[in-house]
Amino acid sequence: MTQFYKAYSSLITIFMLLLFVLPLCAQSFDIQAFSDSTKYGWKDYNDRSAYREQLSARQSLLQIYELEAQPVNANIIKSATIPGWGQFSSKASTKGTLILSTELVLIGTSLYFWDRAMSNYRLYKKATQAEEIEDYYKAAQSPFQYSQIMLGFASIVWVYNIFDAIQTTQQYNTNLWRNILERSQNNAIQVSPEGVEVRF
Amino acid sequence: MGFGVAFLTKQSHQLRFALFLLVLLITLSSCGLKRSNPLDPIGNPNVVVPDAVQNPTATASSAHAPIKSVTLRWTPNDPANTSGYYIYRGLGYFSSYTLVGTVNDAANNSFIHSGPTVIAGNHFYFYKISAFKFYPGAGNLEGARAEIPPVNIPD
């Protein structure tokens, strides 16, 4: 029991010692280092101020970008609904026209062959003579296969159109940001680290 | 090295995509129309196509006969694949043929065609004959149409 009390009291002593000694080793808060503007590459307060203004200018450009940028998801849905629509929205009208016309031609050709196949297939279903049954079936089968092939190509173009809508939109947004930056640089009033610059 | 691996990976992805498209196209083109006609012997294995009519002949009525007619004769088919015969007539080899008679007995081997459309003169009649087999619920399946040498009816 006595041994337990001894160990207990020595533990308390060590704890108290640590409580007093550790704060002595702690580093004091350096207000000078904290407020030192040169550590970020700024020479003085004016430099920091100019950087701030630049940052706020960039943020306002970002707002313009957010307003003018094309959302990728929306363009995917547009292109999935009407092939080429996403490209048109991203101002790639040549690409959009090409995709839309290719899709229309392929679907139109597929429908044409489908119609031919179905008219022969109806005759096949009504036929009662062995040779006619076979002839009408063959006459229906070939255009049906062409129709399927055209539909396959149309599906490929449709898939490519969605893939392209993503790429075109991303390219459009990249170019838009570049243009916004260029436009801001061509403004008459420029805010630079050297100060406010006005061009006439 | 890294670029080479990336290039190869990209190539392999493109190759896989092209292969997928090829398989898709082949699959789509191999899809066929359903043989839904109940009389189609390929679509329905229970259907038997009637045999073509053998040895068909056409004989015109004799000169000065009061009633002009054409008598058709043939070798009767096996009743297992035949329920009767259809007789067609055309005014030329490549003209359209009209059904002029039906014989509802497989064992029958003749048909006499007469009436207002059977006229004597300086022209030929072209006959064809085919056998048919009756399938309840589906109708008559007609076999190949056998041609008969043209016949002229004398005055």
HADDOCK unambig.tbl for C-alpha pairs under 7 A between the chains (distance, minus, plus):
assign (segid A and resid 125 and name CA) (segid B and resid 36 and name CA) 6.71 0.50 0.50
assign (segid A and resid 125 and name CA) (segid B and resid 37 and name CA) 4.83 0.50 0.50
assign (segid A and resid 128 and name CA) (segid B and resid 39 and name CA) 6.64 0.50 0.50
assign (segid A and resid 128 and name CA) (segid B and resid 140 and name CA) 6.54 0.50 0.50
assign (segid A and resid 128 and name CA) (segid B and resid 141 and name CA) 5.14 0.50 0.50
assign (segid A and resid 128 and name CA) (segid B and resid 142 and name CA) 6.01 0.50 0.50
assign (segid A and resid 129 and name CA) (segid B and resid 141 and name CA) 5.78 0.50 0.50
assign (segid A and resid 129 and name CA) (segid B and resid 142 and name CA) 4.40 0.50 0.50
assign (segid A and resid 129 and name CA) (segid B and resid 143 and name CA) 6.00 0.50 0.50
assign (segid A and resid 130 and name CA) (segid B and resid 49 and name CA) 6.82 0.50 0.50
assign (segid A and resid 130 and name CA) (segid B and resid 141 and name CA) 6.74 0.50 0.50
assign (segid A and resid 130 and name CA) (segid B and resid 142 and name CA) 5.96 0.50 0.50
assign (segid A and resid 130 and name CA) (segid B and resid 143 and name CA) 5.49 0.50 0.50
assign (segid A and resid 130 and name CA) (segid B and resid 144 and name CA) 6.88 0.50 0.50
assign (segid A and resid 131 and name CA) (segid B and resid 144 and name CA) 6.68 0.50 0.50
assign (segid A and resid 133 and name CA) (segid B and resid 40 and name CA) 6.52 0.50 0.50
assign (segid A and resid 141 and name CA) (segid B and resid 32 and name CA) 6.58 0.50 0.50
assign (segid A and resid 141 and name CA) (segid B and resid 33 and name CA) 6.36 0.50 0.50
assign (segid A and resid 145 and name CA) (segid B and resid 29 and name CA) 4.91 0.50 0.50
assign (segid A and resid 148 and name CA) (segid B and resid 28 and name CA) 5.58 0.50 0.50
assign (segid A and resid 148 and name CA) (segid B and resid 29 and name CA) 5.70 0.50 0.50
assign (segid A and resid 149 and name CA) (segid B and resid 25 and name CA) 6.08 0.50 0.50
assign (segid A and resid 149 and name CA) (segid B and resid 28 and name CA) 6.32 0.50 0.50
assign (segid A and resid 149 and name CA) (segid B and resid 29 and name CA) 5.63 0.50 0.50
assign (segid A and resid 152 and name CA) (segid B and resid 25 and name CA) 5.84 0.50 0.50
assign (segid A and resid 152 and name CA) (segid B and resid 28 and name CA) 6.81 0.50 0.50
